[in-house]
């Protein structure tokens, strides 16, 4: 049976409903929020798709120091460390489970973060201090982003810096960090730079060598823009990240219950991984006249991933886009070409090339917005081993989308969106490794089919001076959903679920309870069902996709204390579900419900200096990731605290 909300969830929810009282609203609730998922700027109230937007002020109030922490504590996304790794976490939305990150396209200023293999996006390389806005589109984005946008997209937009900012923080378990940024904004140009350092000694017990689940991240970024003549805008961006992290091996149920941070006696209890990423981007935009706008962008990234005693993986990602926008009266058309060339070198070379053409249109009347788009994409794979025969495959796929938004009043709008999307297999899906003999044996898995999803979303947006409400319902029909089928305790193959479907409800609301007190709720009810899967011999038919919580909720209260203080309290809860590999819903152990209560107080001493204190997992809950019976990765299993200060000039 699904687990029930915790007492803290109910308490905060009750506070939101009972404390609502007349009072003047903060300007942030009445001001329009801009969305840009279709490359057409519009108010989120008028968008013909479901959106969830997090602004810079939301980020500041949260007290989070990393993008992982912010998304986990404040958004509707189901996000958790990937078997303990917080820098490349598993991210899921709308019931796509443990492989949800492959059904989401994540981009930063248009630069795609998705990998060509089974490694999740490296969001740990993005400094939270650089982010201006996070835009989550649900069930939309297949035309503009193509391969992988079956659940939707997460688009991150950075901001130009103005002035100088210095921040430092420290906490228990050796947590410490520093962020330095500087920037200059003028009429014709802007220039920004950021340095971000973070370190933690670890939360688990040390092994005989003294190592814990420690980690260190160092990131730098520079960005600039220039407007040399009227109508022409040029921009550049470059950055690098170096991450050294250790995360623990799984525990048994008994070990986890006794102490999630225990040393088990394993001679190698921690997995070490070193990640390096170097990237640069160039972009140009030229407004020819009032009707035509041309744009071009180039992105280049080199990455590496290293584990001790194994061959490092080297990556090279190159992408380009050229596009044109035509605008006449109420009509806007976007058309363009995109390519993404990805290569991984590790005991041979494996490549994945994407080529796509897209056309997206939007027609806006006084109260009605209509949108439609289509994309044609070619995906090519090639594997060239050091010895033996090369492998090659090619797919040509189409995605399309329809949307509408109708304003019934200045406060209320209804919308509907229908999306036909696809996701192609990552390059690791064409191979499997059998450990049953004690030594790993890797062989060709066989090419598997791309997954296709058709998603219908209907919803409503309601906005007043005191609250901003978004409500949506969705239904998705899938063919060939990609998954790993375990044929034994140490063996399996990559294959497709023949047919499956997902449906659910989503609720977002921000409310100004009193002039000093505001609250927010982000709730999702999701069902993900396997209709038919021949490889399971019928055992999976009608069962729930593992790793998908039926209920997830984020509740928050923000209290303005006097004139200079701000207190932010949030509670995240996700209901229990089936363990990651439990496709027949028959394991003795289930994924335990996740919950964490987080508290931050920030106080402004003067216009240049503010200080803050934060407590994570205030109620000291034990959280973990259940992969199968007696294979539990401990995460966020104890209370932690931080103190920090920031100076701005």
matplotlib code that plots the C-alpha trace (Angstrom):
import matplotlib.pyplot as plt

x = [0.0, 1.2, 2.7, 0.9, 2.2, 4.3, 3.1, 5.3, 3.8, 0.3, 1.4, 2.8, -0.1, -2.5, -0.6, -0.9, -4.7, -5.5, -3.1, -4.5, -5.7, -6.3, -3.1, -1.2, 0.6, 4.3, 4.9, 6.6, 3.2, 1.5, 4.4, 4.3, 6.9, 8.4, 8.9, 10.9, 10.7, 9.6, 12.2, 9.2, 9.1, 5.6, 4.0, 3.6, -0.1, -0.4, 1.9, 0.3, 2.1, 2.6, 5.4, 7.2, 9.4, 11.9, 13.3, 16.4, 14.4, 13.2, 16.8, 17.9, 15.1, 15.8, 19.3, 20.5, 24.2, 24.0, 21.6, 21.0, 19.9, 17.6, 15.9, 15.5, 14.1, 12.0, 10.9, 8.4, 11.2, 12.1, 15.8, 18.2, 21.9, 22.8, 23.8, 25.3, 26.7, 25.1, 27.0, 25.3, 22.0, 19.0, 16.2, 12.7, 9.4, 6.0, 6.7, 9.8, 11.5, 15.1, 15.9, 14.0, 17.1, 17.2, 13.7, 14.5, 16.6, 18.6, 20.2, 22.1, 21.7, 21.0, 24.0, 22.7, 23.9, 22.6, 25.2, 25.4, 25.9, 24.1, 25.6, 23.1, 23.7, 26.5, 24.5, 27.2, 29.2, 26.7, 27.2, 23.8, 25.0, 25.0, 21.4, 18.8, 15.9, 15.0, 12.2, 10.7, 8.4, 6.2, 5.2, 6.6, 9.8, 10.0, 10.1, 12.8, 14.9, 14.2, 15.8, 15.1, 12.3, 9.6, 8.9, 9.8, 12.8, 14.7, 16.1, 18.5, 19.2, 22.2, 22.5, 25.1, 26.9, 27.0, 29.4, 31.4, 30.2, 32.1, 30.5, 31.9, 30.2, 31.2, 29.3, 29.6, 31.2, 33.9, 31.4, 33.0, 32.9, 33.5, 32.0, 33.5, 31.9, 32.4, 30.8, 30.3, 27.2, 27.1, 24.8, 26.8, 28.5, 28.6, 31.3, 31.0, 33.2, 32.5, 34.6, 32.9, 34.6, 32.9, 34.2, 32.8, 34.8, 32.0, 29.0, 29.9, 32.5, 36.1, 37.6, 41.0, 42.8, 40.9, 38.7, 35.0, 32.3, 34.1, 33.9, 35.3, 34.2, 35.8, 34.1, 34.9, 33.0, 33.4, 30.7, 30.3, 28.1, 28.6, 26.3, 28.7, 26.0, 22.2, 20.4, 23.5, 24.3, 27.3, 27.9, 30.6, 30.9, 33.6, 34.0, 35.4, 34.7, 36.8, 35.1, 36.6, 34.0, 33.6, 30.3, 29.5, 28.7, 25.2, 24.2, 21.9, 18.6, 20.0, 23.1, 21.0, 18.6, 21.5, 23.5, 23.4, 26.8, 28.5, 31.7, 30.8, 34.3, 34.4, 38.0, 36.8, 33.6, 33.7, 33.7, 35.9, 35.2, 37.0, 35.0, 36.5, 34.5, 35.8, 33.4, 33.0, 30.2, 29.8, 26.5, 25.2, 21.8, 20.9, 17.6, 17.4, 14.2, 11.0, 10.0, 13.1, 15.7, 18.6, 20.7, 23.6, 25.2, 28.2, 29.0, 32.1, 32.8, 35.6, 34.9, 36.5, 35.4, 37.9, 37.6, 40.6, 42.1, 40.0, 40.4, 39.2, 36.4, 37.1, 34.2, 33.9, 30.6, 30.1, 26.8, 25.6, 22.4, 21.3, 17.8, 15.5, 12.5, 9.7, 7.1, 4.2, 1.3, 0.1, 2.1, 5.6, 7.5, 10.8, 12.7, 16.2, 18.8, 20.6, 23.3, 24.9, 28.1, 29.1, 32.1, 33.3, 36.7, 37.3, 38.8, 37.7, 35.5, 31.7, 29.8, 26.3, 25.3, 22.0, 20.8, 17.5, 15.3, 12.5, 9.6, 7.6, 4.8, 2.6, -0.4, -1.6, -5.0, -6.4, -7.4, -6.2, -2.8, -2.3, 1.0, 2.2, 5.5, 7.2, 10.7, 12.6, 15.7, 18.4, 20.3, 23.4, 25.5, 28.9, 31.1, 34.7, 36.5, 40.3, 39.9, 37.0, 34.1, 32.6, 28.9, 26.6, 23.0, 20.8, 17.3, 15.1, 12.4, 9.7, 8.2, 5.4, 3.4, 0.1, -0.9, -3.5, -4.1, -7.3, -7.6, -11.1, -10.3, -7.2, -6.8, -7.8, -6.4, -7.0, -4.4, -4.0, -0.9, -0.4, 3.1, 4.5, 8.1, 10.9, 14.1, 16.8, 18.9, 22.2, 25.4, 25.7, 22.4, 24.0, 26.1, 25.6, 28.0, 27.6, 29.2, 27.8, 31.1, 32.9, 34.7, 33.0, 32.1, 30.9, 29.1, 26.9, 23.4, 21.8, 20.3, 17.1, 14.2, 13.8, 11.0, 8.0, 5.6, 2.3, 1.4, -1.8, -1.7, -4.7, -4.6, -5.4, -3.4, -5.0, -3.2, -4.2, -2.4, -2.3, -1.6, -0.3, -1.9, -1.1, -3.1, -2.5, -3.5, -1.7, -1.9, 1.0, 1.0, 4.4, 5.8, 9.2, 10.1, 13.7, 14.9, 17.4, 15.9, 17.7, 18.0, 19.8, 21.4, 24.5, 23.3, 20.7, 20.0, 18.9, 15.5, 12.1, 8.8, 6.3, 3.6, 3.1, 1.2, 1.4, -1.0, -1.3, -2.2, 0.1, -0.5, 1.6, 0.5, 2.2, 0.1, 0.7, -0.8, -0.1, 2.1, 5.1, 4.2, 4.0, 3.7, 4.1, 3.1, 4.2, 2.3, 2.3, 0.2, 1.7, 0.9, 3.2, 1.9, 3.5, 0.7, 2.6, 6.2, 7.0, 10.5, 9.0, 6.9, 3.8, 5.1, 5.4, 2.0, -0.2, 2.6, 3.9, 7.1, 9.6, 11.1, 8.0, 6.4, 2.7, 2.8, 5.4, 5.0, 7.1, 5.7, 7.2, 6.7, 8.7, 8.5, 9.9, 11.3, 11.4, 12.9, 16.2, 15.5, 14.0, 13.1, 12.5, 11.1, 10.5, 9.5, 9.9, 8.1, 7.9, 5.8, 7.3, 7.5, 9.0, 12.8, 14.7, 14.9, 11.6, 9.6, 7.3, 6.5, 7.4, 10.5, 10.4, 11.9, 10.4, 11.8, 11.2, 9.4, 11.8, 11.4, 13.5, 12.8, 15.1, 15.3, 17.3, 17.5, 19.1, 19.8, 21.0, 23.3, 23.7, 23.3, 26.7, 26.7, 24.2, 24.7, 22.7, 22.4, 20.8, 19.8, 19.1, 17.1, 16.0, 14.1, 17.1, 15.4, 17.2, 16.9, 18.2, 17.9, 16.7, 18.0, 16.9, 16.6, 19.6, 21.1, 20.5, 22.5, 22.3, 21.6, 20.7, 20.5, 21.3, 20.9, 23.5, 24.1, 25.9, 26.8, 27.7, 28.2, 28.0, 29.4, 28.3, 29.6]
y = [0.0, 3.5, 5.2, 8.2, 11.7, 12.4, 14.5, 17.3, 17.3, 17.5, 20.3, 22.5, 21.8, 22.8, 25.9, 26.9, 26.5, 27.9, 30.8, 32.4, 35.8, 39.1, 41.1, 42.9, 40.6, 40.8, 42.2, 38.9, 37.1, 39.7, 40.3, 38.2, 35.4, 34.9, 31.5, 30.8, 27.0, 27.5, 30.4, 32.7, 34.8, 35.0, 35.2, 31.8, 32.4, 32.4, 29.4, 26.5, 23.9, 23.0, 25.0, 25.3, 28.3, 29.0, 32.6, 34.0, 35.3, 31.7, 30.4, 33.1, 32.4, 28.6, 28.8, 26.0, 26.0, 23.5, 22.9, 19.4, 20.7, 23.3, 20.9, 18.3, 20.7, 23.1, 21.5, 18.8, 16.7, 13.4, 13.7, 11.6, 10.8, 8.2, 5.3, 7.9, 10.3, 13.8, 15.4, 13.2, 12.5, 10.5, 12.9, 11.8, 13.6, 12.2, 8.6, 7.7, 6.1, 5.3, 6.1, 9.4, 11.5, 10.0, 11.2, 14.8, 17.2, 19.5, 22.6, 25.6, 28.7, 26.2, 23.9, 20.4, 18.4, 15.0, 12.3, 9.7, 6.9, 5.8, 8.5, 11.2, 14.8, 16.5, 19.2, 19.4, 21.4, 24.3, 26.9, 27.8, 31.4, 31.9, 30.9, 33.5, 31.2, 27.5, 26.6, 23.1, 22.2, 19.1, 16.9, 19.4, 20.3, 17.5, 19.9, 22.3, 19.7, 16.4, 13.2, 12.7, 15.2, 12.5, 13.7, 17.3, 19.7, 21.6, 24.8, 26.8, 30.4, 32.3, 36.0, 38.7, 39.8, 43.4, 44.3, 42.0, 39.2, 37.1, 34.2, 31.6, 29.0, 26.1, 23.4, 20.0, 17.0, 19.3, 21.1, 24.3, 26.4, 29.7, 31.5, 34.6, 36.5, 39.8, 41.5, 44.6, 45.6, 48.4, 49.5, 47.8, 44.9, 42.9, 40.6, 38.2, 35.7, 33.1, 30.8, 28.1, 25.8, 23.2, 20.4, 17.9, 15.4, 12.8, 11.6, 7.9, 6.2, 6.0, 2.9, 1.6, 4.1, 7.0, 7.7, 8.6, 9.5, 12.8, 15.1, 18.3, 20.4, 23.3, 25.3, 28.4, 30.3, 33.4, 34.9, 38.0, 39.7, 42.5, 44.6, 46.2, 47.6, 48.1, 44.7, 42.5, 40.7, 38.4, 36.3, 33.9, 31.6, 29.3, 27.2, 24.2, 21.8, 19.4, 17.0, 14.3, 12.3, 9.1, 7.5, 4.4, 0.8, -0.5, -1.8, -4.7, -3.8, -4.8, -2.6, 0.4, 0.1, -0.1, 2.8, 4.1, 5.6, 2.4, 0.9, -2.7, -4.2, -4.1, -3.4, -1.1, 0.5, 3.7, 4.2, 7.0, 9.0, 11.9, 14.1, 16.8, 19.0, 21.9, 23.7, 26.9, 28.4, 31.2, 32.7, 35.4, 37.0, 39.5, 41.3, 42.0, 44.0, 44.1, 40.7, 38.7, 37.5, 35.2, 33.3, 30.8, 29.0, 26.6, 24.5, 22.5, 20.3, 17.9, 15.6, 12.7, 10.2, 8.2, 5.3, 3.8, 0.7, 1.2, 2.8, 6.4, 7.5, 10.5, 12.5, 15.1, 16.8, 19.4, 20.9, 23.7, 25.5, 27.9, 29.3, 32.0, 33.6, 35.4, 37.6, 39.3, 40.6, 37.7, 35.0, 33.9, 31.1, 29.5, 27.2, 25.8, 23.1, 21.4, 18.9, 17.1, 15.0, 12.9, 10.6, 8.4, 6.9, 4.0, 0.8, 1.9, 4.7, 5.0, 7.8, 9.1, 11.8, 13.7, 15.8, 17.7, 20.1, 21.9, 24.2, 25.8, 28.2, 30.3, 32.4, 34.8, 36.5, 38.6, 35.7, 32.7, 31.3, 28.4, 26.6, 23.8, 22.3, 19.4, 18.0, 15.4, 13.9, 11.4, 9.5, 7.5, 5.2, 3.7, 1.5, 1.0, -1.4, -1.8, -5.1, -6.9, -5.8, -2.3, -1.8, 0.8, 1.7, 4.6, 5.8, 8.5, 9.8, 12.5, 14.4, 16.9, 19.0, 20.9, 23.4, 26.0, 28.5, 30.4, 33.3, 33.2, 36.3, 38.4, 35.9, 32.5, 30.7, 27.1, 25.2, 21.9, 20.3, 17.2, 15.9, 13.0, 12.5, 9.9, 8.9, 6.8, 4.3, 5.5, 3.8, 1.5, -0.1, -2.0, -4.0, -6.1, -7.4, -10.8, -11.2, -14.7, -16.4, -14.1, -12.2, -9.6, -10.7, -8.0, -8.8, -7.2, -6.8, -6.2, -2.9, -2.0, 0.2, 3.9, 4.6, 6.7, 8.6, 10.4, 12.8, 14.8, 17.5, 19.7, 22.4, 25.8, 28.8, 31.1, 34.2, 37.0, 39.5, 36.9, 33.6, 31.9, 28.5, 26.0, 22.7, 20.1, 16.5, 14.3, 10.9, 9.4, 6.3, 4.7, 2.1, 0.4, 2.1, 1.3, -0.7, -3.2, -6.7, -8.8, -12.4, -13.4, -12.0, -10.9, -10.8, -9.1, -7.5, -4.1, -4.3, -2.6, -2.7, -3.4, -1.1, 1.1, 4.2, 6.9, 9.4, 11.9, 15.2, 18.2, 21.1, 24.2, 27.1, 30.1, 32.1, 35.3, 34.4, 37.7, 40.6, 38.9, 35.2, 33.3, 29.6, 27.3, 23.8, 21.5, 18.2, 15.4, 12.2, 9.8, 6.3, 4.4, 1.1, -1.7, -2.9, -5.6, -6.9, -10.2, -10.5, -10.9, -13.8, -11.9, -11.4, -7.6, -7.1, -4.7, -4.0, -0.6, 0.8, 0.6, 3.7, 5.9, 7.3, 7.8, 10.9, 13.6, 16.9, 20.0, 22.3, 25.6, 28.6, 31.9, 34.4, 37.9, 38.6, 42.3, 44.3, 42.5, 38.8, 36.0, 32.5, 29.7, 26.3, 23.5, 19.8, 17.3, 13.9, 11.1, 8.0, 4.5, 2.5, -0.5, -0.9, 0.0, -3.4, -4.8, -4.9, -7.8, -5.9, -8.9, -8.0, -8.4, -4.9, -1.7, 1.7, 3.5, 6.9, 9.9, 12.9, 15.8, 19.1, 22.0, 25.4, 28.5, 31.9, 34.8, 38.2, 41.3, 43.3, 46.2, 46.7, 45.0, 42.1, 39.3, 36.1, 32.9, 29.6, 26.5, 23.0, 20.2, 17.1, 18.8, 15.8, 13.5, 11.0, 8.0, 8.0, 5.5, 4.2, 0.6, -1.1, -4.6, -6.6, -5.9, -3.4, 0.1, 3.2, 5.6, 9.2, 12.2, 10.0, 12.6, 16.2, 18.6, 22.4, 25.3, 28.9, 31.4, 35.0, 37.0, 40.4, 42.4, 45.6]
z = [0.0, -0.7, 2.4, 3.9, 4.2, 7.2, 10.1, 9.1, 5.6, 7.0, 9.5, 6.8, 4.5, 7.3, 7.8, 4.2, 4.3, 7.7, 7.8, 4.6, 5.6, 3.9, 3.2, 0.6, -1.8, -2.7, -6.1, -7.2, -7.3, -9.5, -11.8, -15.1, -15.5, -18.9, -20.5, -23.6, -24.3, -28.0, -28.5, -28.3, -25.2, -23.6, -20.2, -18.6, -18.2, -22.0, -22.7, -24.7, -22.5, -18.8, -17.3, -13.9, -13.5, -10.7, -10.6, -9.0, -6.1, -5.5, -5.5, -3.1, -0.6, -0.6, 0.9, -1.4, -2.5, -5.4, -8.3, -7.0, -3.6, -5.1, -7.5, -4.8, -2.2, -4.3, -7.6, -8.7, -10.1, -8.5, -8.1, -6.1, -6.1, -8.8, -6.6, -4.2, -6.8, -6.3, -9.3, -11.9, -10.2, -11.4, -12.4, -13.2, -14.2, -15.0, -14.2, -16.2, -13.2, -12.8, -16.5, -16.3, -16.9, -20.5, -21.1, -20.2, -22.2, -19.9, -21.4, -20.1, -22.4, -25.2, -24.5, -24.2, -21.1, -22.1, -22.6, -25.3, -22.8, -19.6, -17.4, -16.2, -16.9, -15.0, -13.3, -10.6, -13.2, -13.0, -10.3, -8.7, -8.3, -12.1, -12.7, -13.4, -14.2, -14.4, -16.8, -16.6, -19.5, -18.9, -21.8, -24.3, -26.1, -28.7, -31.7, -30.4, -28.6, -30.4, -29.1, -25.4, -24.7, -24.1, -20.5, -21.2, -20.8, -18.1, -19.5, -17.4, -18.2, -16.7, -15.9, -16.6, -13.4, -12.2, -9.4, -7.1, -4.8, -2.3, -0.4, 2.0, 4.1, 6.4, 8.3, 10.0, 8.3, 6.8, 4.6, 3.3, 0.1, -1.5, -4.4, -6.1, -8.9, -10.7, -13.7, -15.6, -17.6, -20.0, -22.8, -25.6, -23.7, -20.5, -19.0, -16.1, -14.3, -11.5, -9.4, -7.3, -4.8, -2.6, -0.3, 2.1, 4.2, 4.1, 6.2, 6.5, 8.6, 7.3, 5.8, 7.0, 4.7, 6.2, 3.2, 3.5, 1.0, 0.5, -2.5, -3.9, -6.8, -8.5, -11.3, -13.2, -15.9, -18.0, -20.2, -22.3, -24.8, -27.3, -29.4, -32.0, -34.2, -34.0, -34.4, -33.9, -30.7, -30.1, -27.1, -25.8, -22.8, -21.5, -18.4, -16.7, -13.8, -11.9, -9.6, -7.3, -5.5, -3.5, -2.7, -0.7, -1.8, -1.1, 2.4, 3.4, 5.0, 8.5, 8.0, 6.8, 9.8, 12.2, 10.8, 7.2, 7.7, 9.0, 7.8, 6.8, 6.7, 2.9, 1.9, -0.8, 0.6, -1.5, -5.3, -6.4, -9.6, -11.1, -13.6, -15.8, -18.2, -20.4, -22.7, -24.7, -26.8, -29.4, -30.5, -32.7, -33.3, -36.0, -36.4, -40.1, -39.8, -37.8, -39.3, -39.6, -37.0, -37.7, -35.1, -34.9, -32.1, -31.6, -28.5, -27.9, -24.8, -23.8, -20.8, -19.0, -16.4, -14.5, -12.0, -10.3, -12.1, -15.2, -18.6, -18.5, -20.8, -22.9, -24.5, -27.2, -27.8, -30.7, -31.5, -33.9, -34.6, -37.3, -37.1, -38.5, -36.9, -38.9, -37.2, -38.8, -36.8, -34.7, -36.4, -35.3, -37.1, -36.0, -38.4, -38.1, -38.3, -35.4, -35.1, -32.2, -32.6, -29.6, -29.3, -26.4, -26.6, -24.2, -25.5, -29.0, -30.3, -30.1, -31.7, -31.9, -34.4, -34.4, -37.3, -37.0, -38.9, -37.1, -37.8, -34.9, -35.3, -33.0, -33.7, -31.0, -30.9, -28.1, -25.9, -27.9, -28.5, -31.0, -31.6, -33.8, -34.8, -36.5, -36.4, -38.6, -37.1, -38.2, -35.6, -36.5, -34.3, -35.0, -32.7, -33.8, -31.4, -31.1, -32.8, -34.4, -36.6, -36.5, -35.8, -37.3, -37.1, -38.4, -37.5, -39.0, -36.7, -36.5, -33.6, -33.6, -31.2, -31.0, -28.3, -27.4, -24.6, -24.1, -21.7, -20.1, -18.0, -16.9, -14.1, -15.6, -18.7, -19.9, -22.0, -23.9, -25.5, -27.5, -28.1, -30.2, -29.0, -29.1, -27.3, -28.9, -27.0, -25.5, -26.8, -23.7, -24.5, -27.4, -25.1, -21.9, -19.3, -17.7, -14.2, -13.4, -14.0, -11.6, -14.4, -16.5, -20.1, -22.4, -25.6, -28.3, -27.0, -30.4, -31.6, -29.8, -30.9, -30.0, -27.6, -28.7, -26.5, -27.2, -24.4, -23.9, -21.2, -20.2, -17.5, -16.1, -14.9, -12.4, -11.1, -8.7, -6.6, -3.8, -5.5, -8.6, -9.3, -12.0, -12.4, -15.1, -15.9, -18.4, -20.1, -22.0, -24.2, -24.9, -27.3, -26.7, -23.5, -22.9, -19.8, -18.5, -18.1, -15.4, -16.6, -13.4, -10.3, -12.2, -15.8, -18.0, -21.4, -22.7, -24.4, -24.8, -22.9, -25.7, -24.4, -21.4, -20.2, -17.6, -16.2, -13.4, -11.8, -11.1, -8.8, -8.2, -6.0, -4.5, -2.0, -0.1, 3.3, 5.1, 4.1, 5.7, 5.2, 1.9, 1.1, -1.8, -2.7, -5.5, -5.7, -8.2, -8.4, -10.9, -12.2, -14.5, -15.8, -17.9, -20.3, -22.1, -22.1, -23.8, -22.4, -18.9, -19.9, -18.8, -15.3, -15.8, -17.5, -15.6, -13.0, -12.0, -13.4, -10.5, -9.0, -9.6, -6.4, -6.7, -4.6, -4.3, -2.6, -1.7, 0.9, 1.9, 4.1, 3.7, 6.6, 6.5, 10.0, 10.8, 7.9, 7.4, 8.1, 6.1, 7.3, 4.8, 5.8, 3.2, 3.4, 0.7, 0.7, -1.9, -1.2, -1.1, -4.3, -5.9, -5.8, -9.0, -10.6, -9.3, -12.6, -11.4, -8.2, -6.1, -4.0, -0.3, 0.2, -1.3, -1.9, 1.4, 1.3, 1.1, 3.3, 4.3, 6.2, 5.5, 7.2, 6.3, 8.0, 6.2, 7.8, 6.0, 8.3, 5.8, 2.1, 1.4, 3.8, 4.8, 6.8, 6.9, 8.7, 7.2, 8.5, 6.1, 7.1, 10.2, 11.5, 11.0, 8.6, 7.2, 3.4, 0.9, -2.7, -2.9, -6.0, -5.0, -1.8, 0.5, -1.9, -0.5, -1.2, 1.8, 0.9, 3.1, 6.2, 8.9, 10.0, 8.7, 9.1, 7.4, 8.3, 5.6, 4.7, 1.5, 0.6, -2.5, -3.9]

ax = plt.figure().add_subplot(projection="3d")
ax.plot(x, y, z, "-o")
ax.set_aspect("equal")
plt.show()
